[in-house]
Amino acid sequence: MGKTSTIRARIEPDLKGRAEEIFRKLGLTTTQAITLFYKQVELRKGLPFDVAIPNEITRRTFSDTDAGRDLIVCDDTNDMFKKLGI
């Protein structure tokens, strides 16, 4: 079936630009990305990703990470495993 429907949405311009840059790197047009999203919704009969409200620990972790607090920097995977005690 040919494309006959139009989708219109208002979105914050910076978010649109960042997302379209990712689509470009993936070799997708915005239309292809939206079609892919709709196909996944159809196949999964719901959103193709989890949607959840972060708990207090997760919110605090996001805030600390954004502020550069309590970060553990690893040189590589071996260093990461060592620091994790694995």
Protein Blocks (a to p, Z undefined) as FASTA:
>chain_A
ZZfbdcdddddfklmmmmmmmmmmnopafklmmmmmmmmmmmnopafbdcddddfklmmm
mmmmmnopaiacdfblmlmmmmnoZZ
